[in-house]
Amino acid sequence: MMNPTFRCACPITTALDILGDKWMLVLIKQMLFEGKETFKEFMDSSESIATNILSNKLKQLENVGIITKTKRPNNKKTNLYLLTDSGISLTPVLIDL
């Protein structure tokens, strides 16, 4: 796992560095409330994220521990993106939004 670099040690600034991007909360929302788990499911959503941006954002979320990437048990070609406990803990924040 690559260690991300943040602007400073302030936890609020760091949270904004991670979640302040316009796609990050959308992807987390899709996972929490819409049950999306695969690249194709994210691509098929109405938000219309470009493939290169989606790849980058999923990698970033994985690097900061909000999601994990694994394989489907019955299809080793398909990557599953699953929320970690840290990702799930964002539920109240998204509900409040």
Secondary structure, DSSP 4 states (H G I P E B T S, - for coil): -PPP--SSS-HHHHHHHHH-STTHHHHHHHHHHH---SHHHHHTSTT---HHHHHHHHHHHHHTTSEEEEEETTEEEEEEEEE-HHHHTTHHHHHH-
